């Protein structure tokens, strides 16, 4: 095999593949940072609730007041990642494992001061914009930050359940649990 033989480098990823990998990791990382910042500066100080696994994690933190948000988020995602590993594309799940771990670590490490917004409507709108921007960045990648996206994709592939319908049902259940365990306000 000569030094100029292209098959010699066949095991190395192409420049395009490395760019794609870096782009997707960057989107997941940036989106997770933005979302966690919104959680820690607006949603949790205002005692709001979100949807998805992050909403379940926030609800558990509100109820038990001890566990760390990042730890709870990580633990809630383990069964979903296992489900995805066996029934969804490995590439999607590997990116999602990175997203889940990064999101959890960031949620444990950053403790920004809460934004002082006295109007709850303004706080809710701003939290929606910030967390929505974080979610949007993550959704632009070929992975996720874990969560109900994995379950929604599984149900869609296995039973043809529509992603939007599942999201509405799941998030309605989470918000109903919040109204039951916490104050409706």
Buried (B, 14 or more C-beta within 10 A) or exposed (E): EEEEEEEEEEEEEEEEEEEBEEEBBEBBBBBBBBBBBBBBBBBBBBBBBBBBBBBBBBBBBBEEEEBEBBBBBBEBBEEBBEBBBEBBBEEBBBBBBBBBBBBBBBBBEBEEEBBEBEEEEEBBEBBBEBBEBBBEBBBEBBBBBBBBBBBBBBBBEEEEBEEEEBBEEBBEEBBEBBEEEEEEE
